[in-house]
Each structure stands twice: as C-alpha cells, then as structure tokens.
Amino acid sequence: MYNLFSVKLLFESTATSTINPAKIFEERIFLVKGGSSEEVCSIVKKHFKPETYENADGGINKVELVKILDVFELVDDLSESLNLKEVYSRYIIFENPSTTAEEAIEKYSLDK
C-alpha cells in the first residue's frame, strides 16, 4: 500500500550569461506516493535530474535539485492521481552568483 507524502525541495539555477549572471534558488512542494519517506526520497532523486538549457541571452542555465528540505506524510485521503504534482513554488533570487544553497537555507529558514 502506498501513502501520500508532501515533499519540500530546493532547486538551484545558475545562469552563465554575460548580461545578467545570477544564481536563483527555488523552493517547491510536491505530492508523492510511496511506502515510506525513504522510498519517497529515492523517487524524487530519480525524477529530478539536472537540466541544462540555453537561455534568451545566449547563456546556459543549469537547474538541479540541491536538497530535500522536508518530507511528511499527509493524513487526508486523496483519491485522485496526484503523484509528483507541484503544490508550491517560490523563487529566491540572489545578485551574487556565488551564493550557496546552505546560505539560502540559513537566510530564509528553508529547512523549518
């Protein structure tokens, strides 16, 4: 039997553009079906592989999952197919492209 979990993730996006180099962190929450929190973490890591693409400025953007911030089991019984549906997203933009994920987590208490 599978349970429904809410998973809070932190993604990091780096842009190599001569016009506007930046580092952006995005906090997202997804719903994931799994038998345990460990299984859910494994599903998430397999699903979100790093992505690289060319941006409008001709630079390269790289987006990757940098941390699973929280996993908790939902108590409501939701019968629809909601696996890996995004329910929340927040962009956190830093002017300094050398900002680390740990600095973003600390500054915005993302692990709380």
N, CA, C and O atoms as a GROMACS GRO file, in nm:
protein
  448
    1MET      N    1   0.084  -0.118   0.000
    1MET     CA    2   0.000   0.000   0.000
    1MET      C    3   0.089   0.125   0.000
    1MET      O    4   0.194   0.130   0.064
    2TYR      N    5   0.043   0.223  -0.073
    2TYR     CA    6   0.118   0.347  -0.081
    2TYR      C    7   0.048   0.458  -0.004
    2TYR      O    8  -0.075   0.464   0.001
    3ASN      N    9   0.127   0.544   0.056
    3ASN     CA   10   0.077   0.661   0.128
    3ASN      C   11   0.113   0.784   0.047
    3ASN      O   12   0.197   0.778  -0.042
    4LEU      N   13   0.051   0.895   0.078
    4LEU     CA   14   0.078   1.021   0.009
    4LEU      C   15   0.163   1.109   0.099
    4LEU      O   16   0.129   1.132   0.215
    5PHE      N   17   0.273   1.157   0.044
    5PHE     CA   18   0.366   1.243   0.117
    5PHE      C   19   0.376   1.379   0.050
    5PHE      O   20   0.361   1.390  -0.072
    6SER      N   21   0.402   1.481   0.129
    6SER     CA   22   0.435   1.613   0.078
    6SER      C   23   0.586   1.628   0.094
    6SER      O   24   0.642   1.602   0.200
    7VAL      N   25   0.652   1.672  -0.015
    7VAL     CA   26   0.797   1.681  -0.015
    7VAL      C   27   0.837   1.823  -0.053
    7VAL      O   28   0.802   1.872  -0.160
    8LYS      N   29   0.913   1.890   0.037
    8LYS     CA   30   0.963   2.025   0.010
    8LYS      C   31   1.105   2.014  -0.043
    8LYS      O   32   1.193   1.957   0.022
    9LEU      N   33   1.127   2.071  -0.163
    9LEU     CA   34   1.256   2.058  -0.231
    9LEU      C   35   1.316   2.196  -0.257
    9LEU      O   36   1.245   2.296  -0.268
   10LEU      N   37   1.450   2.198  -0.265
   10LEU     CA   38   1.521   2.321  -0.301
   10LEU      C   39   1.598   2.295  -0.430
   10LEU      O   40   1.680   2.203  -0.438
   11PHE      N   41   1.569   2.378  -0.531
   11PHE     CA   42   1.638   2.371  -0.659
   11PHE      C   43   1.731   2.491  -0.672
   11PHE      O   44   1.703   2.598  -0.618
   12GLU      N   45   1.840   2.472  -0.744
   12GLU     CA   46   1.936   2.579  -0.769
   12GLU      C   47   1.948   2.596  -0.919
   12GLU      O   48   1.964   2.499  -0.993
   13SER      N   49   1.940   2.721  -0.964
   13SER     CA   50   1.954   2.753  -1.106
   13SER      C   51   2.069   2.851  -1.120
   13SER      O   52   2.070   2.956  -1.057
   14THR      N   53   2.165   2.816  -1.204
   14THR     CA   54   2.276   2.907  -1.231
   14THR      C   55   2.271   2.945  -1.378
   14THR      O   56   2.249   2.861  -1.465
   15ALA      N   57   2.292   3.072  -1.404
   15ALA     CA   58   2.289   3.124  -1.540
   15ALA      C   59   2.426   3.178  -1.576
   15ALA      O   60   2.480   3.263  -1.506
   16THR      N   61   2.479   3.129  -1.684
   16THR     CA   62   2.607   3.182  -1.733
   16THR      C   63   2.575   3.273  -1.850
   16THR      O   64   2.577   3.231  -1.966
   17SER      N   65   2.547   3.397  -1.819
   17SER     CA   66   2.513   3.497  -1.920
   17SER      C   67   2.604   3.617  -1.898
   17SER      O   68   2.629   3.656  -1.784
   18THR      N   69   2.651   3.674  -2.005
   18THR     CA   70   2.736   3.793  -1.991
   18THR      C   71   2.654   3.914  -1.951
   18THR      O   72   2.708   4.009  -1.895
   19ILE      N   73   2.525   3.912  -1.978
   19ILE     CA   74   2.438   4.026  -1.947
   19ILE      C   75   2.398   4.026  -1.800
   19ILE      O   76   2.407   4.130  -1.734
   20ASN      N   77   2.352   3.912  -1.748
   20ASN     CA   78   2.300   3.908  -1.612
   20ASN      C   79   2.328   3.774  -1.547
   20ASN      O   80   2.237   3.692  -1.531
   21PRO      N   81   2.455   3.748  -1.508
   21PRO     CA   82   2.481   3.621  -1.440
   21PRO      C   83   2.413   3.621  -1.303
   21PRO      O   84   2.418   3.720  -1.231
   22ALA      N   85   2.351   3.510  -1.268
   22ALA     CA   86   2.279   3.505  -1.141
   22ALA      C   87   2.269   3.363  -1.091
   22ALA      O   88   2.291   3.267  -1.164
   23LYS      N   89   2.234   3.352  -0.964
   23LYS     CA   90   2.202   3.224  -0.904
   23LYS      C   91   2.064   3.240  -0.842
   23LYS      O   92   2.038   3.335  -0.769
   24ILE      N   93   1.977   3.146  -0.871
   24ILE     CA   94   1.840   3.151  -0.820
   24ILE      C   95   1.810   3.021  -0.748
   24ILE      O   96   1.840   2.913  -0.798
   25PHE      N   97   1.751   3.033  -0.630
   25PHE     CA   98   1.704   2.916  -0.557
   25PHE      C   99   1.552   2.915  -0.566
   25PHE      O  100   1.488   3.020  -0.556
   26GLU      N  101   1.496   2.798  -0.584
   26GLU     CA  102   1.351   2.784  -0.592
   26GLU      C  103   1.308   2.675  -0.495
   26GLU      O  104   1.357   2.562  -0.500
   27GLU      N  105   1.217   2.710  -0.408
   27GLU     CA  106   1.160   2.616  -0.313
   27GLU      C  107   1.029   2.566  -0.372
   27GLU      O  108   0.945   2.647  -0.412
   28ARG      N  109   1.010   2.436  -0.380
   28ARG     CA  110   0.888   2.376  -0.435
   28ARG      C  111   0.838   2.266  -0.343
   28ARG      O  112   0.916   2.202  -0.272
   29ILE      N  113   0.707   2.245  -0.345
   29ILE     CA  114   0.648   2.134  -0.271
   29ILE      C  115   0.572   2.046  -0.370
   29ILE      O  116   0.494   2.096  -0.451
   30PHE      N  117   0.596   1.915  -0.362
   30PHE     CA  118   0.530   1.817  -0.448
   30PHE      C  119   0.459   1.713  -0.364
   30PHE      O  120   0.494   1.690  -0.249
   31LEU      N  121   0.360   1.650  -0.424
   31LEU     CA  122   0.295   1.534  -0.364
   31LEU      C  123   0.353   1.410  -0.429
   31LEU      O  124   0.367   1.403  -0.551
   32VAL      N  125   0.387   1.311  -0.346
   32VAL     CA  126   0.450   1.189  -0.397
   32VAL      C  127   0.390   1.070  -0.324
   32VAL      O  128   0.375   1.072  -0.201
   33LYS      N  129   0.357   0.964  -0.399
   33LYS     CA  130   0.310   0.840  -0.338
   33LYS      C  131   0.428   0.750  -0.310
   33LYS      O  132   0.519   0.737  -0.392
   34GLY      N  133   0.428   0.688  -0.192
   34GLY     CA  134   0.536   0.597  -0.157
   34GLY      C  135   0.503   0.520  -0.032
   34GLY      O  136   0.411   0.555   0.042
   35GLY      N  137   0.578   0.415  -0.008
   35GLY     CA  138   0.556   0.331   0.108
   35GLY      C  139   0.621   0.385   0.234
   35GLY      O  140   0.580   0.351   0.345
   36SER      N  141   0.724   0.470   0.218
   36SER     CA  142   0.796   0.526   0.332
   36SER      C  143   0.863   0.656   0.288
   36SER      O  144   0.872   0.684   0.168
   37SER      N  145   0.910   0.734   0.384
   37SER     CA  146   0.978   0.858   0.348
   37SER      C  147   1.108   0.830   0.273
   37SER      O  148   1.147   0.907   0.185
   38GLU      N  149   1.175   0.720   0.307
   38GLU     CA  150   1.298   0.683   0.236
   38GLU      C  151   1.269   0.652   0.089
   38GLU      O  152   1.343   0.692   0.000
   39GLU      N  153   1.160   0.579   0.064
   39GLU     CA  154   1.122   0.547  -0.074
   39GLU      C  155   1.086   0.674  -0.151
   39GLU      O  156   1.121   0.687  -0.268
   40VAL      N  157   1.017   0.766  -0.085
   40VAL     CA  158   0.979   0.892  -0.148
   40VAL      C  159   1.104   0.972  -0.186
   40VAL      O  160   1.109   1.028  -0.295
   41CYS      N  161   1.203   0.978  -0.098
   41CYS     CA  162   1.328   1.048  -0.130
   41CYS      C  163   1.396   0.986  -0.251
   41CYS      O  164   1.449   1.057  -0.336
   42SER      N  165   1.394   0.855  -0.260
   42SER     CA  166   1.453   0.786  -0.375
   42SER      C  167   1.378   0.820  -0.503
   42SER      O  168   1.440   0.845  -0.606
   43ILE      N  169   1.246   0.822  -0.499
   43ILE     CA  170   1.164   0.856  -0.616
   43ILE      C  171   1.196   0.997  -0.663
   43ILE      O  172   1.213   1.021  -0.782
   44VAL      N  173   1.206   1.091  -0.568
   44VAL     CA  174   1.233   1.231  -0.601
   44VAL      C  175   1.370   1.245  -0.666
   44VAL      O  176   1.384   1.313  -0.768
   45LYS      N  177   1.472   1.182  -0.609
   45LYS     CA  178   1.608   1.193  -0.663
   45LYS      C  179   1.617   1.135  -0.804
   45LYS      O  180   1.691   1.187  -0.887
   46LYS      N  181   1.544   1.028  -0.829
   46LYS     CA  182   1.545   0.967  -0.964
   46LYS      C  183   1.470   1.054  -1.064
   46LYS      O  184   1.507   1.060  -1.181
   47HIS      N  185   1.365   1.121  -1.019
   47HIS     CA  186   1.280   1.200  -1.109
   47HIS      C  187   1.344   1.333  -1.151
   47HIS      O  188   1.336   1.372  -1.268
   48PHE      N  189   1.408   1.401  -1.057
   48PHE     CA  190   1.460   1.535  -1.084
   48PHE      C  191   1.609   1.531  -1.114
   48PHE      O  192   1.692   1.553  -1.026
   49LYS      N  193   1.642   1.502  -1.238
   49LYS     CA  194   1.780   1.502  -1.284
   49LYS      C  195   1.820   1.645  -1.322
   49LYS      O  196   1.732   1.724  -1.358
   50PRO      N  197   1.947   1.681  -1.314
   50PRO     CA  198   1.989   1.816  -1.355
   50PRO      C  199   1.952   1.844  -1.501
   50PRO      O  200   1.963   1.756  -1.587
   51GLU      N  201   1.908   1.966  -1.526
   51GLU     CA  202   1.871   2.008  -1.662
   51GLU      C  203   1.958   2.126  -1.703
   51GLU      O  204   1.987   2.214  -1.623
   52THR      N  205   2.000   2.125  -1.828
   52THR     CA  206   2.077   2.236  -1.884
   52THR      C  207   2.009   2.281  -2.012
   52THR      O  208   1.969   2.199  -2.095
   53TYR      N  209   1.995   2.413  -2.028
   53TYR     CA  210   1.932   2.467  -2.149
   53TYR      C  211   1.986   2.606  -2.178
   53TYR      O  212   2.040   2.673  -2.090
   54GLU      N  213   1.971   2.648  -2.304
   54GLU     CA  214   2.017   2.780  -2.346
   54GLU      C  215   1.908   2.882  -2.312
   54GLU      O  216   1.790   2.860  -2.340
   55ASN      N  217   1.950   2.995  -2.251
   55ASN     CA  218   1.853   3.098  -2.217
   55ASN      C  219   1.843   3.202  -2.328
   55ASN      O  220   1.914   3.194  -2.428
   56ALA      N  221   1.754   3.300  -2.311
   56ALA     CA  222   1.728   3.400  -2.414
   56ALA      C  223   1.848   3.489  -2.442
   56ALA      O  224   1.860   3.545  -2.551
   57ASP      N  225   1.940   3.503  -2.344
   57ASP     CA  226   2.060   3.586  -2.362
   57ASP      C  227   2.173   3.511  -2.431
   57ASP      O  228   2.281   3.567  -2.452
   58GLY      N  229   2.150   3.386  -2.466
   58GLY     CA  230   2.254   3.306  -2.529
   58GLY      C  231   2.344   3.236  -2.429
   58GLY      O  232   2.439   3.168  -2.467
   59GLY      N  233   2.315   3.252  -2.301
   59GLY     CA  234   2.391   3.184  -2.198
   59GLY      C  235   2.332   3.047  -2.170
   59GLY      O  236   2.236   3.005  -2.233
   60ILE      N  237   2.391   2.978  -2.076
   60ILE     CA  238   2.347   2.844  -2.038
   60ILE      C  239   2.290   2.847  -1.897
   60ILE      O  240   2.353   2.900  -1.805
   61ASN      N  241   2.173   2.791  -1.879
   61ASN     CA  242   2.112   2.775  -1.747
   61ASN      C  243   2.123   2.629  -1.706
   61ASN      O  244   2.102   2.539  -1.788
   62LYS      N  245   2.156   2.607  -1.580
   62LYS     CA  246   2.158   2.472  -1.524
   62LYS      C  247   2.069   2.473  -1.402
   62LYS      O  248   2.087   2.554  -1.311
   63VAL      N  249   1.972   2.382  -1.399
   63VAL     CA  250   1.879   2.370  -1.288
   63VAL      C  251   1.895   2.232  -1.228
   63VAL      O  252   1.890   2.132  -1.299
   64GLU      N  253   1.914   2.227  -1.095
   64GLU     CA  254   1.928   2.097  -1.031
   64GLU      C  255   1.870   2.097  -0.891
   64GLU      O  256   1.868   2.200  -0.822
   65LEU      N  257   1.824   1.980  -0.850
   65LEU     CA  258   1.777   1.959  -0.714
   65LEU      C  259   1.900   1.958  -0.623
   65LEU      O  260   1.992   1.879  -0.644
   66VAL      N  261   1.902   2.047  -0.522
   66VAL     CA  262   2.019   2.051  -0.435
   66VAL      C  263   1.991   1.995  -0.296
   66VAL      O  264   2.083   1.955  -0.225
   67LYS      N  265   1.862   1.991  -0.256
   67LYS     CA  266   1.834   1.938  -0.123
   67LYS      C  267   1.686   1.905  -0.107
   67LYS      O  268   1.599   1.978  -0.155
   68ILE      N  269   1.660   1.794  -0.040
   68ILE     CA  270   1.524   1.762   0.004
   68ILE      C  271   1.513   1.823   0.143
   68ILE      O  272   1.579   1.779   0.237
   69LEU      N  273   1.429   1.926   0.156
   69LEU     CA  274   1.420   2.002   0.280
   69LEU      C  275   1.328   1.937   0.383
   69LEU      O  276   1.354   1.945   0.503
   70ASP      N  277   1.221   1.872   0.337
   70ASP     CA  278   1.126   1.814   0.431
   70ASP      C  279   1.040   1.711   0.361
   70ASP      O  280   1.007   1.725   0.243
   71VAL      N  281   1.004   1.605   0.433
   71VAL     CA  282   0.914   1.501   0.384
   71VAL      C  283   0.818   1.470   0.497
   71VAL      O  284   0.859   1.438   0.608
   72PHE      N  285   0.687   1.481   0.468
   72PHE     CA  286   0.592   1.440   0.571
   72PHE      C  287   0.470   1.376   0.508
   72PHE      O  288   0.427   1.412   0.398
   73GLU      N  289   0.415   1.279   0.580
   73GLU     CA  290   0.301   1.202   0.532
   73GLU      C  291   0.172   1.281   0.553
   73GLU      O  292   0.150   1.339   0.660
   74LEU      N  293   0.088   1.283   0.450
   74LEU     CA  294  -0.040   1.351   0.461
   74LEU      C  295  -0.141   1.259   0.528
   74LEU      O  296  -0.138   1.137   0.508
   75VAL      N  297  -0.228   1.315   0.607
   75VAL     CA  298  -0.327   1.234   0.675
   75VAL      C  299  -0.459   1.230   0.599
   75VAL      O  300  -0.541   1.142   0.622
   76ASP      N  301  -0.480   1.324   0.507
   76ASP     CA  302  -0.602   1.325   0.428
   76ASP      C  303  -0.596   1.215   0.322
   76ASP      O  304  -0.490   1.187   0.268
   77ASP      N  305  -0.710   1.154   0.294
   77ASP     CA  306  -0.718   1.052   0.191
   77ASP      C  307  -0.759   1.120   0.061
   77ASP      O  308  -0.875   1.158   0.044
   78LEU      N  309  -0.666   1.136  -0.028
   78LEU     CA  310  -0.692   1.197  -0.158
   78LEU      C  311  -0.693   1.088  -0.262
   78LEU      O  312  -0.591   1.023  -0.285
   79SER      N  313  -0.806   1.066  -0.327
   79SER     CA  314  -0.820   0.952  -0.416
   79SER      C  315  -0.774   0.980  -0.560
   79SER      O  316  -0.754   0.885  -0.636
   80GLU      N  317  -0.757   1.106  -0.598
   80GLU     CA  318  -0.712   1.136  -0.734
   80GLU      C  319  -0.565   1.100  -0.753
   80GLU      O  320  -0.491   1.082  -0.657
   81SER      N  321  -0.525   1.088  -0.880
   81SER     CA  322  -0.384   1.063  -0.909
   81SER      C  323  -0.308   1.195  -0.894
   81SER      O  324  -0.310   1.279  -0.983
   82LEU      N  325  -0.241   1.211  -0.782
   82LEU     CA  326  -0.171   1.335  -0.752
   82LEU      C  327  -0.020   1.317  -0.743
   82LEU      O  328   0.050   1.408  -0.699
   83ASN      N  329   0.030   1.202  -0.784
   83ASN     CA  330   0.173   1.173  -0.769
   83ASN      C  331   0.259   1.275  -0.843
   83ASN      O  332   0.237   1.302  -0.961
   84LEU      N  333   0.356   1.330  -0.773
   84LEU     CA  334   0.451   1.430  -0.824
   84LEU      C  335   0.384   1.555  -0.881
   84LEU      O  336   0.432   1.614  -0.977
   85LYS      N  337   0.272   1.595  -0.821
   85LYS     CA  338   0.206   1.720  -0.858
   85LYS      C  339   0.266   1.832  -0.773
   85LYS      O  340   0.277   1.819  -0.651
   86GLU      N  341   0.304   1.940  -0.838
   86GLU     CA  342   0.361   2.053  -0.765
   86GLU      C  343   0.249   2.132  -0.699
   86GLU      O  344   0.149   2.164  -0.763
   87VAL      N  345   0.265   2.165  -0.571
   87VAL     CA  346   0.164   2.240  -0.499
   87VAL      C  347   0.215   2.374  -0.446
   87VAL      O  348   0.138   2.452  -0.391
   88TYR      N  349   0.344   2.401  -0.463
   88TYR     CA  350   0.401   2.526  -0.412
   88TYR      C  351   0.533   2.552  -0.482
   88TYR      O  352   0.608   2.459  -0.511
   89SER      N  353   0.561   2.679  -0.507
   89SER     CA  354   0.690   2.717  -0.564
   89SER      C  355   0.721   2.860  -0.521
   89SER      O  356   0.633   2.945  -0.518
   90ARG      N  357   0.849   2.885  -0.489
   90ARG     CA  358   0.893   3.020  -0.452
   90ARG      C  359   1.034   3.038  -0.504
   90ARG      O  360   1.122   2.958  -0.475
   91TYR      N  361   1.055   3.145  -0.581
   91TYR     CA  362   1.188   3.178  -0.630
   91TYR      C  363   1.257   3.270  -0.529
   91TYR      O  364   1.196   3.361  -0.474
   92ILE      N  365   1.385   3.244  -0.507
   92ILE     CA  366   1.466   3.326  -0.417
   92ILE      C  367   1.589   3.369  -0.498
   92ILE      O  368   1.676   3.287  -0.526
   93ILE      N  369   1.594   3.495  -0.535
   93ILE     CA  370   1.697   3.544  -0.627
   93ILE      C  371   1.808   3.613  -0.549
   93ILE      O  372   1.782   3.696  -0.461
   94PHE      N  373   1.931   3.577  -0.582
   94PHE     CA  374   2.049   3.639  -0.521
   94PHE      C  375   2.131   3.706  -0.631
   94PHE      O  376   2.158   3.645  -0.734
   95GLU      N  377   2.170   3.829  -0.609
   95GLU     CA  378   2.254   3.900  -0.705
   95GLU      C  379   2.394   3.839  -0.714
   95GLU      O  380   2.457   3.843  -0.819
   96ASN      N  381   2.440   3.782  -0.604
   96ASN     CA  382   2.573   3.724  -0.600
   96ASN      C  383   2.566   3.578  -0.650
   96ASN      O  384   2.508   3.494  -0.582
   97PRO      N  385   2.623   3.549  -0.768
   97PRO     CA  386   2.614   3.413  -0.820
   97PRO      C  387   2.693   3.308  -0.741
   97PRO      O  388   2.681   3.189  -0.769
   98SER      N  389   2.773   3.350  -0.644
   98SER     CA  390   2.847   3.252  -0.564
   98SER      C  391   2.773   3.213  -0.436
   98SER      O  392   2.828   3.140  -0.353
   99THR      N  393   2.649   3.260  -0.419
   99THR     CA  394   2.569   3.222  -0.303
   99THR      C  395   2.547   3.071  -0.304
   99THR      O  396   2.515   3.013  -0.408
  100THR      N  397   2.564   3.009  -0.189
  100THR     CA  398   2.547   2.864  -0.180
  100THR      C  399   2.407   2.828  -0.134
  100THR      O  400   2.334   2.910  -0.078
  101ALA      N  401   2.370   2.703  -0.158
  101ALA     CA  402   2.240   2.653  -0.112
  101ALA      C  403   2.230   2.664   0.040
  101ALA      O  404   2.125   2.701   0.092
  102GLU      N  405   2.337   2.632   0.110
  102GLU     CA  406   2.335   2.640   0.257
  102GLU      C  407   2.311   2.783   0.305
  102GLU      O  408   2.241   2.804   0.404
  103GLU      N  409   2.369   2.883   0.235
  103GLU     CA  410   2.345   3.023   0.273
  103GLU      C  411   2.198   3.061   0.252
  103GLU      O  412   2.140   3.131   0.334
  104ALA      N  413   2.138   3.015   0.143
  104ALA     CA  414   1.997   3.042   0.116
  104ALA      C  415   1.909   2.976   0.220
  104ALA      O  416   1.812   3.036   0.268
  105ILE      N  417   1.942   2.852   0.256
  105ILE     CA  418   1.865   2.780   0.358
  105ILE      C  419   1.870   2.854   0.490
  105ILE      O  420   1.768   2.871   0.556
  106GLU      N  421   1.989   2.897   0.529
  106GLU     CA  422   2.004   2.969   0.657
  106GLU      C  423   1.933   3.103   0.656
  106GLU      O  424   1.863   3.137   0.751
  107LYS      N  425   1.951   3.180   0.549
  107LYS     CA  426   1.894   3.315   0.543
  107LYS      C  427   1.742   3.313   0.545
  107LYS      O  428   1.679   3.397   0.609
  108TYR      N  429   1.681   3.217   0.476
  108TYR     CA  430   1.535   3.212   0.464
  108TYR      C  431   1.472   3.100   0.547
  108TYR      O  432   1.352   3.074   0.532
  109SER      N  433   1.548   3.035   0.632
  109SER     CA  434   1.497   2.926   0.718
  109SER      C  435   1.419   2.823   0.637
  109SER      O  436   1.309   2.783   0.676
  110LEU      N  437   1.475   2.782   0.524
  110LEU     CA  438   1.405   2.691   0.434
  110LEU      C  439   1.390   2.550   0.490
  110LEU      O  440   1.307   2.473   0.443
  111ASP      N  441   1.469   2.517   0.589
  111ASP     CA  442   1.461   2.383   0.646
  111ASP      C  443   1.367   2.377   0.766
  111ASP      O  444   1.367   2.278   0.838
  112LYS      N  445   1.290   2.480   0.789
  112LYS     CA  446   1.197   2.484   0.902
  112LYS      C  447   1.058   2.450   0.856
  112LYS      O  448   0.965   2.448   0.938
   0.00000   0.00000   0.00000
